[in-house]
């Protein structure tokens, strides 16, 4: 079982996607924070039904964590994740650092109204801002033909749908 190509820079991601597009291939993206489980792998399978190439991002996004939450305790198991992605036939794992995603001086945040109000936001007021910002960045960086998101967190899915619909 081979593992996907692993890149950690936006430049390398864009180069690979450009090469695929030059060859007439469609690209799907599955954004994740790693610690991949069967649900994530099912998203990879869906992505590969829609496109010839699948990019999976693995990025533990610090902007989704409130100060009272422990970012450092979020599971990170890259080797295991890459094995799972290889078995699922994902083509590329994008594993940027925090510095790559949020370089010095980064100041832009995306706030999505509507579905982000209430529920989760009542307990984690900056969570959806962090989700929306990182999703927008990943979609702009990869420019996929398709993006595949899980439905486990329905409010988050609604926020992502609103974001993509508003910023089409």
DSSP file (Angstrom, degrees, kcal/mol; ACC not computed):
  #  RESIDUE AA STRUCTURE BP1 BP2  ACC     N-H-->O    O-->H-N    N-H-->O    O-->H-N    TCO  KAPPA ALPHA  PHI   PSI    X-CA   Y-CA   Z-CA
    1    1 A X              0   0    0      0, 0.0     2,-0.3     0, 0.0    86,-0.1   0.000 360.0 360.0 360.0 126.1    0.0    0.0    0.0
    2    2 A X        -     0   0    0     84,-0.3    87,-0.2     1,-0.0     2,-0.2  -0.649 360.0-128.1 -95.2 154.1    1.5    3.3   -1.0
    3    3 A X        -     0   0    0     -2,-0.3    80,-0.1     1,-0.1     3,-0.1  -0.582  30.7 -98.0 -93.7 160.8    0.9    6.6    0.8
    4    4 A X        -     0   0    0     78,-0.4    88,-0.3    -2,-0.2    87,-0.2  -0.316  47.7 -88.4 -69.6 160.5   -0.3    9.8   -0.8
    5    5 A X  E     -a   92   0A   0     86,-2.4    88,-3.3    85,-0.1     2,-0.5  -0.491  46.4-143.9 -61.7 139.4    2.2   12.5   -1.8
    6    6 A X  E     +a   93   0A   0     86,-0.2     2,-0.4    -2,-0.1    88,-0.2  -0.954  23.8 172.2-115.5 125.4    2.7   14.8    1.2
    7    7 A X  E     -a   94   0A   0     86,-2.4    88,-2.9    -2,-0.5    89,-0.0  -0.976  17.4-174.0-129.1 146.2    3.1   18.5    0.8
    8    8 A X        +     0   0    0     -2,-0.4    89,-0.6    86,-0.2     2,-0.4   0.323  62.6  73.8-121.6   7.2    3.3   21.1    3.5
    9    9 A X  S  > S-     0   0    0     87,-0.1     4,-2.1     1,-0.1     5,-0.1  -0.921  72.8-132.9-122.0 150.3    3.4   24.4    1.5
   10   10 A X  H  > S+     0   0    0     -2,-0.4     4,-2.8     1,-0.2     5,-0.2   0.886 109.0  57.0 -62.9 -38.8    0.7   26.2   -0.5
   11   11 A X  H  > S+     0   0    0      1,-0.2     4,-2.2     2,-0.2    -1,-0.2   0.924 108.4  45.1 -60.4 -45.2    3.2   26.5   -3.3
   12   12 A X  H  > S+     0   0    0      2,-0.2     4,-2.2     1,-0.2    -1,-0.2   0.887 112.6  52.3 -66.9 -38.3    3.8   22.8   -3.6
   13   13 A X  H  X S+     0   0    0     -4,-2.1     4,-2.4     1,-0.2     5,-0.2   0.948 111.5  45.9 -59.7 -49.5    0.0   22.1   -3.3
   14   14 A X  H  X S+     0   0    0     -4,-2.8     4,-2.7     1,-0.2    -2,-0.2   0.874 110.3  54.0 -65.0 -37.4   -0.7   24.5   -6.2
   15   15 A X  H  X S+     0   0    0     -4,-2.2     4,-2.3    -5,-0.2    -1,-0.2   0.941 110.7  45.8 -61.2 -47.5    2.1   23.1   -8.3
   16   16 A X  H  X S+     0   0    0     -4,-2.2     4,-2.2     1,-0.2    -2,-0.2   0.921 114.4  47.3 -63.4 -43.9    0.7   19.6   -8.0
   17   17 A X  H  X S+     0   0    0     -4,-2.4     4,-2.6     1,-0.2    -1,-0.2   0.898 110.1  53.4 -65.8 -39.3   -2.8   20.6   -8.7
   18   18 A X  H  X S+     0   0    0     -4,-2.7     4,-2.4    -5,-0.2    -1,-0.2   0.920 108.4  50.6 -58.9 -43.9   -1.7   22.7  -11.7
   19   19 A X  H  X S+     0   0    0     -4,-2.3     4,-1.3     2,-0.2    -2,-0.2   0.911 110.8  48.3 -61.7 -43.2    0.0   19.6  -13.1
   20   20 A X  H  <>S+     0   0    0     -4,-2.2     5,-2.4     1,-0.2     3,-0.3   0.920 112.0  48.9 -63.0 -43.2   -3.1   17.5  -12.6
   21   21 A X  H ><5S+     0   0    0     -4,-2.6     3,-2.0     1,-0.2    -2,-0.2   0.882 105.1  57.9 -66.3 -36.9   -5.2   20.1  -14.3
   22   22 A X  H 3<5S+     0   0    0     -4,-2.4    -1,-0.2     1,-0.3    -2,-0.2   0.841 105.8  51.8 -58.8 -32.5   -2.8   20.4  -17.2
   23   23 A X  T 3<5S-     0   0    0     -4,-1.3    -1,-0.3    -3,-0.3    -2,-0.2   0.346 124.2-107.4 -86.6   6.2   -3.4   16.7  -17.7
   24   24 A X  T < 5S+     0   0    0     -3,-2.0     2,-0.3     1,-0.2    -3,-0.2   0.695  70.2 146.0  80.2  19.3   -7.2   17.3  -17.7
   25   25 A X      < -     0   0    0     -5,-2.4     2,-0.3    -6,-0.1    -1,-0.2  -0.685  44.5-131.7 -94.9 143.4   -7.8   15.8  -14.3
   26   26 A X        -     0   0    0     -2,-0.3    27,-1.9   118,-0.0    26,-0.5  -0.658  20.1-145.6 -88.8 149.4  -10.5   16.9  -11.9
   27   27 A X  E     -b   53   0A   0     -2,-0.3   118,-2.6    25,-0.2   119,-1.5  -0.958  12.3-170.4-122.4 131.0   -9.5   17.5   -8.3
   28   28 A X  E     -bc  54 146A   0     25,-2.6    27,-3.0    -2,-0.4     2,-0.4  -0.890  10.6-151.4-114.6 151.0  -11.6   17.0   -5.1
   29   29 A X  E     -bc  55 147A   0    117,-2.0   119,-2.9    -2,-0.3     2,-0.5  -0.964  11.8-167.9-126.3 141.1  -10.7   18.1   -1.6
   30   30 A X  E     -b   56   0A   0     25,-2.5    27,-1.5    -2,-0.4     2,-0.3  -0.919  17.5-152.8-123.7 101.7  -11.6   16.7    1.8
   31   31 A X  E     +b   57   0A   0     -2,-0.5     2,-0.3   117,-0.4    27,-0.1  -0.599  27.6 158.9 -76.3 132.0  -10.6   19.2    4.6
   32   32 A X  E     -b   58   0A   0     25,-1.3    27,-1.8    -2,-0.3     3,-0.1  -0.906  49.0-135.4-141.2 170.0   -9.8   17.5    7.9
   33   33 A X        -     0   0    0      1,-0.5    25,-0.2    -2,-0.3     2,-0.1   0.093  59.6-115.7-108.7  18.1   -8.0   18.1   11.2
   34   34 A X  S    S+     0   0    0     23,-0.4    -1,-0.5     1,-0.1     3,-0.1  -0.387  82.9 111.9  81.3-161.7   -6.5   14.6   11.0
   35   35 A X        -     0   0    0      1,-0.1    -1,-0.1    -3,-0.1    40,-0.1   0.950  68.3-153.1  51.8  51.2   -7.2   11.8   13.5
   36   36 A X        +     0   0    0     41,-0.2     2,-0.2     4,-0.1    -1,-0.1  -0.232  22.1 177.4 -65.9 139.5   -8.9   10.1   10.6
   37   37 A X    >>  -     0   0    0     -3,-0.1     4,-2.0    47,-0.0     3,-0.6  -0.678  50.4 -78.6-127.9-177.1  -11.7    7.6   11.1
   38   38 A X  H 3> S+     0   0    0      1,-0.2     4,-2.2    -2,-0.2     5,-0.2   0.818 126.4  59.7 -59.0 -32.3  -14.0    5.6    8.9
   39   39 A X  H 3> S+     0   0    0      2,-0.2     4,-1.4     1,-0.2    -1,-0.2   0.922 106.1  47.4 -61.8 -43.6  -16.2    8.7    8.3
   40   40 A X  H <> S+     0   0    0     -3,-0.6     4,-1.8     1,-0.2     3,-0.3   0.918 110.2  52.7 -61.8 -42.9  -13.3   10.6    6.8
   41   41 A X  H  X S+     0   0    0     -4,-2.0     4,-2.1     1,-0.3    -1,-0.2   0.865 104.6  55.5 -64.2 -35.0  -12.4    7.7    4.6
   42   42 A X  H  X S+     0   0    0     -4,-2.2     4,-2.0     1,-0.2    -1,-0.3   0.858 105.4  53.3 -64.7 -32.7  -15.9    7.5    3.3
   43   43 A X  H  X S+     0   0    0     -4,-1.4     4,-2.6    -3,-0.3    -2,-0.2   0.880 106.1  52.8 -67.5 -37.7  -15.5   11.2    2.3
   44   44 A X  H  X S+     0   0    0     -4,-1.8     4,-2.4     2,-0.2    -2,-0.2   0.917 108.4  50.7 -62.0 -42.8  -12.3   10.3    0.4
   45   45 A X  H  X S+     0   0    0     -4,-2.1     4,-1.0     2,-0.2    -2,-0.2   0.911 110.6  48.4 -62.4 -42.0  -14.3    7.6   -1.5
   46   46 A X  H >X S+     0   0    0     -4,-2.0     4,-1.1     1,-0.2     3,-0.7   0.923 110.2  52.7 -62.5 -43.5  -17.0   10.1   -2.4
   47   47 A X  H >X S+     0   0    0     -4,-2.6     4,-1.7     1,-0.3     3,-0.6   0.904 107.5  51.2 -58.5 -42.5  -14.3   12.5   -3.5
   48   48 A X  H 3< S+     0   0    0     -4,-2.4    -1,-0.3     1,-0.2    -2,-0.2   0.666 104.3  57.7 -74.3 -15.3  -12.8    9.9   -5.8
   49   49 A X  H << S+     0   0    0     -4,-1.0    -1,-0.2    -3,-0.7    -2,-0.2   0.762 113.8  39.7 -76.8 -26.3  -16.2    9.2   -7.3
   50   50 A X  H << S+     0   0    0     -4,-1.1     2,-0.3    -3,-0.6    -2,-0.2   0.692 124.8  22.3 -95.0 -22.1  -16.4   12.8   -8.3
   51   51 A X     <  -     0   0    0     -4,-1.7   -24,-0.1    -5,-0.1    -1,-0.1  -0.953  66.0-125.0-146.6 159.4  -12.8   13.5   -9.4
   52   52 A X  S    S+     0   0    0    -26,-0.5     2,-0.4    -2,-0.3   -25,-0.2   0.708  98.3  43.4 -79.2 -20.5   -9.7   11.7  -10.7
   53   53 A X  E     -b   27   0A   0    -27,-1.9   -25,-2.6    -6,-0.1     2,-0.5  -0.971  67.9-158.4-129.7 143.7   -7.5   13.1   -7.9
   54   54 A X  E     -b   28   0A   0     -2,-0.4    38,-1.9   -27,-0.2    37,-1.5  -0.980   2.3-167.3-126.6 124.3   -8.2   13.6   -4.2
   55   55 A X  E     -bd  29  92A   0    -27,-3.0   -25,-2.5    -2,-0.5     2,-0.5  -0.922   5.8-166.7-104.9 130.7   -6.5   16.1   -1.9
   56   56 A X  E     -bd  30  93A   0     36,-2.8    38,-2.4    -2,-0.5     2,-0.4  -0.980   9.5-149.1-117.7 121.8   -7.0   15.6    1.9
   57   57 A X  E     -bd  31  94A   0    -27,-1.5   -25,-1.3    -2,-0.5     2,-0.5  -0.729   8.3-167.7 -88.4 140.2   -5.9   18.5    4.1
   58   58 A X  E     +b   32   0A   0     36,-2.9     2,-0.4    -2,-0.4   -25,-0.2  -0.920  29.0 142.8-125.5 102.3   -4.7   17.6    7.6
   59   59 A X        -     0   0    0    -27,-1.8     2,-1.1    -2,-0.5   -25,-0.1  -0.930  44.6-145.1-148.2 116.2   -4.5   20.7    9.7
   60   60 A X        -     0   0    0     -2,-0.4     2,-0.7   -27,-0.1   -27,-0.1  -0.732  29.8-145.6 -81.6 104.7   -5.3   21.2   13.3
   61   61 A X    >   -     0   0    0     -2,-1.1     3,-1.7     1,-0.2     4,-0.2  -0.619  14.3-163.9 -83.0 108.6   -6.7   24.7   13.1
   62   62 A X  G >  S+     0   0    0     -2,-0.7     3,-1.5     1,-0.3    -1,-0.2   0.763  84.6  68.7 -65.0 -22.8   -5.9   26.7   16.3
   63   63 A X  G 3  S+     0   0    0      1,-0.3    67,-0.4    67,-0.2    -1,-0.3   0.588  91.5  61.7 -74.7  -6.3   -8.5   29.3   15.4
   64   64 A X  G <  S+     0   0    0     -3,-1.7     2,-0.4    66,-0.2    -1,-0.3   0.512  90.9  83.9 -90.5  -5.6  -11.2   26.8   16.1
   65   65 A X  S <  S-     0   0    0     -3,-1.5     2,-0.1    -4,-0.2     6,-0.0  -0.835  72.7-138.3-104.5 133.2  -10.2   26.3   19.7
   66   66 A X    >   -     0   0    0     -2,-0.4     3,-2.0     1,-0.1     5,-0.2  -0.449  33.3-104.2 -78.2 159.6  -11.3   28.6   22.5
   67   67 A X  T 3  S+     0   0    0      1,-0.3    -1,-0.1    -2,-0.1     4,-0.1   0.811 123.0  54.5 -55.2 -30.0   -8.7   29.7   25.1
   68   68 A X  T 3  S+     0   0    0      2,-0.1    -1,-0.3     0, 0.0     2,-0.3   0.589  95.1  84.7 -81.3  -9.3  -10.3   27.3   27.6
   69   69 A X  S <  S-     0   0    0     -3,-2.0     2,-1.1     1,-0.0     3,-0.2  -0.657  83.9-120.6 -94.2 151.1   -9.9   24.3   25.2
   70   70 A X    >   +     0   0    0     -2,-0.3     3,-1.3     1,-0.2     4,-0.4  -0.714  29.4 176.3 -99.9  91.3   -6.7   22.4   25.0
   71   71 A X  G >  S+     0   0    0     -2,-1.1     3,-1.5     1,-0.3    -1,-0.2   0.861  80.2  61.5 -55.5 -38.9   -5.4   22.6   21.4
   72   72 A X  G 3  S+     0   0    0      1,-0.3    -1,-0.3    -3,-0.2    -2,-0.1   0.716  98.8  56.2 -66.4 -20.2   -2.3   20.6   22.5
   73   73 A X  G <  S+     0   0    0     -3,-1.3    -1,-0.3     2,-0.1    -2,-0.2   0.510  75.5 115.7 -90.8  -4.0   -4.4   17.6   23.4
   74   74 A X  S <  S-     0   0    0     -3,-1.5   -39,-0.1    -4,-0.4     2,-0.1  -0.477  80.5-102.2 -64.7 132.6   -6.0   17.3   20.0
   75   75 A X        -     0   0    0     -2,-0.2     2,-0.5   -41,-0.1    -1,-0.1  -0.316  38.9-173.3 -64.3 133.1   -4.9   13.9   18.6
   76   76 A X        +     0   0    0    -42,-0.1   -42,-0.1    -3,-0.1    -1,-0.0  -0.977  19.5 152.9-127.0 115.9   -2.1   14.1   16.0
   77   77 A X     >  +     0   0    0     -2,-0.5     4,-2.6     1,-0.1     5,-0.2  -0.484   5.6 164.2-142.7  64.3   -1.2   10.8   14.3
   78   78 A X  H  > S+     0   0    0      1,-0.2     4,-2.9     2,-0.2     5,-0.2   0.873  73.9  52.9 -58.5 -44.5    0.1   11.7   10.9
   79   79 A X  H  > S+     0   0    0      1,-0.2     4,-2.0     2,-0.2    -1,-0.2   0.928 113.2  44.7 -59.3 -44.9    1.7    8.3   10.1
   80   80 A X  H  > S+     0   0    0      1,-0.2     4,-2.3     2,-0.2    -1,-0.2   0.912 112.9  51.7 -64.1 -42.7   -1.5    6.5   10.9
   81   81 A X  H  X S+     0   0    0     -4,-2.6     4,-2.5     1,-0.2    -2,-0.2   0.912 108.9  50.3 -61.3 -42.4   -3.5    9.0    8.9
   82   82 A X  H  X S+     0   0    0     -4,-2.9     4,-2.5     2,-0.2   -78,-0.4   0.880 108.8  52.3 -65.5 -37.4   -1.2    8.7    5.9
   83   83 A X  H  X S+     0   0    0     -4,-2.0     4,-2.3    -5,-0.2    -1,-0.2   0.929 111.1  47.3 -61.5 -44.4   -1.6    4.9    6.0
   84   84 A X  H  X S+     0   0    0     -4,-2.3     4,-1.6     1,-0.2    -2,-0.2   0.904 112.3  49.3 -64.7 -40.6   -5.3    5.2    6.0
   85   85 A X  H  X>S+     0   0    0     -4,-2.5     5,-2.5     2,-0.2     4,-0.5   0.889 109.7  52.2 -66.3 -37.9   -5.3    7.7    3.2
   86   86 A X  H ><5S+     0   0    0     -4,-2.5     3,-1.1     1,-0.2   -84,-0.3   0.925 108.5  49.9 -62.0 -44.5   -3.0    5.4    1.2
   87   87 A X  H 3<5S+     0   0    0     -4,-2.3    -1,-0.2     1,-0.3    -2,-0.2   0.833 111.6  49.3 -63.0 -31.9   -5.4    2.5    1.7
   88   88 A X  H 3<5S-     0   0    0     -4,-1.6    -1,-0.3    -5,-0.2    -2,-0.2   0.503 115.2-119.1 -85.5  -4.5   -8.2    4.7    0.5
   89   89 A X  T <<5 +     0   0    0     -3,-1.1    -3,-0.2    -4,-0.5   -35,-0.2   0.755  50.1 167.3  72.1  27.2   -6.2    5.8   -2.6
   90   90 A X      < -     0   0    0     -5,-2.5    -1,-0.2    -6,-0.1   -35,-0.1  -0.468  27.3-148.7 -65.4 146.7   -6.1    9.5   -1.7
   91   91 A X        +     0   0    0    -37,-1.5   -86,-2.4     1,-0.3     2,-0.4   0.824  68.2  17.7 -91.4 -34.2   -3.5   11.2   -4.0
   92   92 A X  E     -ad   5  55A   0    -38,-1.9   -36,-2.8   -88,-0.3     2,-0.5  -0.999  53.9-155.0-146.3 137.7   -2.2   14.0   -1.8
   93   93 A X  E     -ad   6  56A   0    -88,-3.3   -86,-2.4    -2,-0.4     2,-0.7  -0.969  13.1-155.3-110.5 122.1   -2.1   15.0    1.8
   94   94 A X  E     +ad   7  57A   0    -38,-2.4   -36,-2.9    -2,-0.5     2,-0.4  -0.881  18.2 173.4 -98.6 112.8   -1.7   18.7    2.4
   95   95 A X        +     0   0    0    -88,-2.9   -36,-0.1    -2,-0.7   -38,-0.1  -0.577   9.4 178.9-122.1  65.8   -0.2   19.1    5.9
   96   96 A X        -     0   0    0     -2,-0.4   -87,-0.1     1,-0.1     2,-0.1  -0.261  25.3-121.6 -70.4 156.1    0.6   22.8    6.4
   97   97 A X     >  -     0   0    0    -89,-0.6     4,-1.9     1,-0.1     5,-0.2  -0.424  29.4-106.4 -82.9 167.6    2.1   24.3    9.5
   98   98 A X  H  > S+     0   0    0      1,-0.2     4,-3.3     2,-0.2    -1,-0.1   0.903 123.3  54.8 -60.6 -40.3    0.3   26.9   11.5
   99   99 A X  H  4 S+     0   0    0      1,-0.2    -1,-0.2     2,-0.2     5,-0.1   0.831 106.0  51.2 -63.8 -32.6    2.9   29.4   10.1
  100  100 A X  H  4 S+     0   0    0      1,-0.2     3,-0.4     2,-0.1    -1,-0.2   0.894 118.4  37.1 -69.7 -39.9    2.0   28.4    6.6
  101  101 A X  H  < S+     0   0    0     -4,-1.9     2,-0.3     1,-0.2    -2,-0.2   0.864 132.4  25.3 -80.7 -37.1   -1.7   28.9    7.2
  102  102 A X  S  < S-     0   0    0     -4,-3.3    -1,-0.2    -5,-0.2    -2,-0.1  -0.655  81.8-173.7-129.6  75.4   -1.4   32.0    9.4
  103  103 A X    >   -     0   0    0     -3,-0.4     3,-2.3    -2,-0.3    -3,-0.1  -0.150  45.1 -67.1 -67.1 165.6    1.8   33.8    8.7
  104  104 A X  T 3  S+     0   0    0      1,-0.3    -1,-0.2    -5,-0.1     3,-0.1  -0.239 125.8  25.5 -51.6 135.1    3.0   36.8   10.8
  105  105 A X  T 3  S+     0   0    0      1,-0.3    -1,-0.3    -3,-0.1     2,-0.2   0.380  79.9 152.5  88.9  -3.6    0.7   39.7   10.3
  106  106 A X    <   +     0   0    0     -3,-2.3    -1,-0.3     1,-0.2    -4,-0.0  -0.422   5.5 156.8 -61.4 127.7   -2.4   37.6    9.3
  107  107 A X        +     0   0    0     -2,-0.2     2,-0.4    -3,-0.1    -1,-0.2   0.428  26.8 109.7-135.4  -1.6   -5.4   39.6   10.3
  108  108 A X        +     0   0    0     25,-0.0     2,-0.4     2,-0.0    -2,-0.0  -0.651  36.1 177.0 -90.0 134.7   -8.4   38.5    8.3
  109  109 A X        -     0   0    0     -2,-0.4     2,-0.5     2,-0.0    21,-0.1  -0.988  20.8-139.2-132.3 143.9  -11.3   36.6    9.8
  110  110 A X        -     0   0    0     19,-0.6     2,-0.5    -2,-0.4    23,-0.3  -0.904  13.6-165.6-107.6 126.2  -14.5   35.4    8.1
  111  111 A X        -     0   0    0     -2,-0.5     2,-0.6    21,-0.1    18,-0.1  -0.947   3.4-160.9-112.0 123.6  -17.7   35.7   10.0
  112  112 A X        -     0   0    0     -2,-0.5     4,-0.3     1,-0.0    51,-0.1  -0.911   8.5-159.6-106.2 120.5  -20.7   33.8    8.7
  113  113 A X    >   +     0   0    0     -2,-0.6     3,-0.9     2,-0.1     2,-0.6   0.065  61.0  38.2 -78.0-163.3  -24.1   35.0    9.9
  114  114 A X  G >  S+     0   0    0      1,-0.3     3,-1.9     2,-0.1    45,-0.1  -0.421 119.2  31.1  64.7-107.3  -27.3   33.0    9.8
  115  115 A X  G 3  S+     0   0    0     -2,-0.6    -1,-0.3     1,-0.3    44,-0.2   0.625 110.6  66.9 -66.9 -11.8  -26.5   29.4   10.6
  116  116 A X  G <  S+     0   0    0     -3,-0.9     5,-0.3    -4,-0.3    -1,-0.3   0.622  79.3 102.3 -82.5  -9.1  -23.6   30.2   12.9
  117  117 A X  S <  S-     0   0    0     -3,-1.9     3,-0.1     4,-0.1     5,-0.0  -0.509  80.8  -8.4 -77.1 139.4  -25.9   31.9   15.5
  118  118 A X  S >  S+     0   0    0     -2,-0.2     3,-2.0     1,-0.2     5,-0.1  -0.086 103.2  55.2  75.8-174.0  -26.8   30.0   18.6
  119  119 A X  T >> S+     0   0    0      1,-0.3     3,-1.2     2,-0.2     4,-0.6  -0.269 122.7  14.5  50.9-114.3  -26.2   26.4   19.6
  120  120 A X  H >> S+     0   0    0      1,-0.3     4,-2.5     2,-0.2     3,-1.2   0.860 125.9  60.2 -57.6 -38.1  -22.4   25.8   19.3
  121  121 A X  H <4 S+     0   0    0     -3,-2.0    -1,-0.3    -5,-0.3    -2,-0.2   0.772  93.7  65.1 -63.8 -25.6  -21.7   29.6   19.1
  122  122 A X  H <4 S+     0   0    0     -3,-1.2    -1,-0.3     1,-0.2     3,-0.2   0.819 116.4  27.7 -65.6 -28.6  -23.3   30.1   22.6
  123  123 A X  H << S+     0   0    0     -3,-1.2     2,-0.3    -4,-0.6    -2,-0.2   0.705 134.3  31.3-103.7 -26.6  -20.5   28.0   24.1
  124  124 A X    ><  -     0   0    0     -4,-2.5     3,-1.6     1,-0.1     4,-0.5  -0.717  68.2-179.1-133.5  80.2  -17.7   28.6   21.6
  125  125 A X  T 3  S+     0   0    0     -2,-0.3     4,-0.2     1,-0.3    -1,-0.1   0.695  81.6  39.3 -63.4 -21.5  -18.2   32.1   20.3
  126  126 A X  T 3> S+     0   0    0      1,-0.1     4,-2.0     2,-0.1    -1,-0.3   0.418  88.6  96.8-105.1   1.8  -15.2   32.1   17.9
  127  127 A X  H <> S+     0   0    0     -3,-1.6     4,-2.3     1,-0.2     5,-0.1   0.935  86.0  42.3 -58.6 -52.7  -15.5   28.5   16.7
  128  128 A X  H  > S+     0   0    0     -4,-0.5     4,-3.0     1,-0.2     5,-0.2   0.811 110.2  57.6 -71.1 -27.9  -17.4   29.2   13.4
  129  129 A X  H  > S+     0   0    0      2,-0.2     4,-2.2    -4,-0.2   -19,-0.6   0.922 109.8  45.9 -62.1 -43.0  -15.2   32.2   12.6
  130  130 A X  H  X S+     0   0    0     -4,-2.0     4,-2.2   -67,-0.4   -66,-0.2   0.906 114.1  48.1 -65.0 -42.5  -12.2   29.8   12.8
  131  131 A X  H  X S+     0   0    0     -4,-2.3     4,-2.7     2,-0.2     5,-0.3   0.953 113.3  47.1 -62.2 -50.4  -13.9   27.2   10.7
  132  132 A X  H  X S+     0   0    0     -4,-3.0     4,-2.3   -22,-0.2     5,-0.2   0.894 112.5  49.9 -61.7 -40.8  -15.0   29.7    8.0
  133  133 A X  H  X S+     0   0    0     -4,-2.2     4,-2.2   -23,-0.3    -1,-0.2   0.938 114.1  42.8 -65.5 -46.8  -11.6   31.3    7.8
  134  134 A X  H  X S+     0   0    0     -4,-2.2     4,-2.8     2,-0.2    -2,-0.2   0.891 114.0  51.1 -70.3 -37.2   -9.7   28.0    7.4
  135  135 A X  H  X S+     0   0    0     -4,-2.7     4,-2.5    -5,-0.2     5,-0.2   0.935 111.0  48.7 -63.9 -44.5  -12.2   26.5    5.0
  136  136 A X  H  X S+     0   0    0     -4,-2.3     4,-2.2    -5,-0.3    -2,-0.2   0.926 112.8  48.4 -60.3 -43.7  -12.1   29.6    2.8
  137  137 A X  H  X S+     0   0    0     -4,-2.2     4,-2.6    -5,-0.2    -2,-0.2   0.943 111.9  48.5 -61.5 -47.9   -8.3   29.5    2.9
  138  138 A X  H  X S+     0   0    0     -4,-2.8     4,-2.6     1,-0.2     5,-0.3   0.904 112.2  48.5 -61.3 -41.8   -8.1   25.9    2.0
  139  139 A X  H  X S+     0   0    0     -4,-2.5     4,-2.1     1,-0.2     5,-0.2   0.883 113.7  46.7 -67.8 -37.2  -10.6   26.3   -0.9
  140  140 A X  H  < S+     0   0    0     -4,-2.2    -2,-0.2    -5,-0.2    -1,-0.2   0.866 114.5  48.2 -69.7 -35.8   -8.6   29.3   -2.3
  141  141 A X  H  < S+     0   0    0     -4,-2.6    -2,-0.2    -5,-0.2    -1,-0.2   0.915 124.6  28.0 -70.7 -43.3   -5.3   27.4   -1.9
  142  142 A X  H  < S-     0   0    0     -4,-2.6    -2,-0.2    -5,-0.2    -3,-0.2   0.728  81.7-157.3 -92.9 -23.8   -6.4   24.2   -3.6
  143  143 A X     <  -     0   0    0     -4,-2.1  -116,-0.1    -5,-0.3    -3,-0.1   0.911  25.0-168.6  42.4  54.6   -9.1   25.5   -5.9
  144  144 A X        -     0   0    0     -5,-0.2  -116,-0.2     1,-0.1     3,-0.1  -0.282  32.0-134.7 -70.3 156.4  -10.8   22.1   -6.1
  145  145 A X  S    S+     0   0    0   -118,-2.6     2,-0.3     1,-0.2  -117,-0.2   0.796  95.5  15.9 -73.5 -30.0  -13.5   21.2   -8.6
  146  146 A X  E     -c   28   0A   0   -119,-1.5  -117,-2.0     2,-0.0     2,-0.4  -0.986  65.6-160.2-140.6 147.0  -15.3   19.6   -5.7
  147  147 A X  E     -c   29   0A   0     -2,-0.3     2,-0.5  -119,-0.2  -117,-0.2  -0.995  10.9-154.6-127.0 140.2  -15.0   19.7   -1.9
  148  148 A X        -     0   0    0   -119,-2.9  -117,-0.4    -2,-0.4     2,-0.3  -0.961  13.3-177.1-120.6 123.5  -16.5   17.0    0.3
  149  149 A X        -     0   0    0     -2,-0.5  -117,-0.1  -119,-0.1    -2,-0.0  -0.894  25.6-114.5-120.2 147.4  -17.5   17.7    3.9
  150  150 A X        -     0   0    0     -2,-0.3     3,-0.1     1,-0.1  -110,-0.0  -0.279  10.4-146.3 -72.3 164.8  -18.9   15.5    6.6
  151  151 A X  S    S+     0   0    0      1,-0.1     3,-0.2     5,-0.0    -1,-0.1   0.222  70.3 104.2-116.0  10.8  -22.4   15.8    8.0
  152  152 A X  S    S+     0   0    0      1,-0.2     2,-0.9     2,-0.1    -1,-0.1   0.905  84.4  45.2 -62.0 -42.8  -21.7   14.8   11.6
  153  153 A X  S  > S-     0   0    0      1,-0.2     4,-2.3    -3,-0.1    -1,-0.2  -0.832  74.9-174.1-103.5  94.8  -21.8   18.4   12.8
  154  154 A X  H  > S+     0   0    0     -2,-0.9     4,-2.4     1,-0.2    -1,-0.2   0.873  80.4  51.9 -62.8 -40.5  -24.9   19.7   11.1
  155  155 A X  H  > S+     0   0    0      1,-0.2     4,-2.1     2,-0.2    -1,-0.2   0.921 110.5  49.2 -63.4 -41.8  -24.5   23.3   12.2
  156  156 A X  H  > S+     0   0    0      1,-0.2     4,-2.5     2,-0.2    -2,-0.2   0.915 109.6  52.2 -62.6 -42.2  -20.9   23.4   11.0
  157  157 A X  H  X S+     0   0    0     -4,-2.3     4,-2.6     1,-0.2    -1,-0.2   0.908 108.8  50.7 -59.5 -42.1  -22.1   21.9    7.6
  158  158 A X  H  X S+     0   0    0     -4,-2.4     4,-2.4     2,-0.2    -1,-0.2   0.888 109.4  50.9 -63.7 -38.7  -24.7   24.7    7.4
  159  159 A X  H  X S+     0   0    0     -4,-2.1     4,-2.7   -44,-0.2    -2,-0.2   0.926 111.3  47.8 -63.6 -44.7  -22.0   27.3    8.1
  160  160 A X  H  X S+     0   0    0     -4,-2.5     4,-2.7     2,-0.2     5,-0.2   0.910 111.8  50.0 -64.5 -42.0  -19.8   25.9    5.3
  161  161 A X  H  X S+     0   0    0     -4,-2.6     4,-2.6     2,-0.2     5,-0.2   0.920 111.8  48.2 -61.5 -43.1  -22.7   25.8    2.9
  162  162 A X  H  X S+     0   0    0     -4,-2.4     4,-2.8     2,-0.2     5,-0.2   0.933 112.1  50.0 -62.0 -46.0  -23.5   29.4    3.7
  163  163 A X  H  X S+     0   0    0     -4,-2.7     4,-2.4     1,-0.2    -2,-0.2   0.944 114.0  43.8 -56.3 -51.6  -19.9   30.4    3.3
  164  164 A X  H  < S+     0   0    0     -4,-2.7    -1,-0.2     1,-0.2    -2,-0.2   0.880 115.4  48.5 -66.8 -38.1  -19.6   28.7   -0.1
  165  165 A X  H >< S+     0   0    0     -4,-2.6     3,-0.8    -5,-0.2    -1,-0.2   0.904 115.0  44.2 -67.2 -40.8  -22.9   30.0   -1.3
  166  166 A X  H 3< S+     0   0    0     -4,-2.8    -2,-0.2     1,-0.2    -1,-0.2   0.850 119.5  40.7 -72.8 -34.4  -22.2   33.5   -0.3
  167  167 A X  T 3<        0   0    0     -4,-2.4    -1,-0.2    -5,-0.2    -2,-0.2   0.008 360.0 360.0-106.1  28.4  -18.6   33.6   -1.6
  168  168 A X    <         0   0    0     -3,-0.8    -1,-0.2    -5,-0.0    -2,-0.1   0.506 360.0 360.0 -65.7 360.0  -19.2   31.7   -4.9
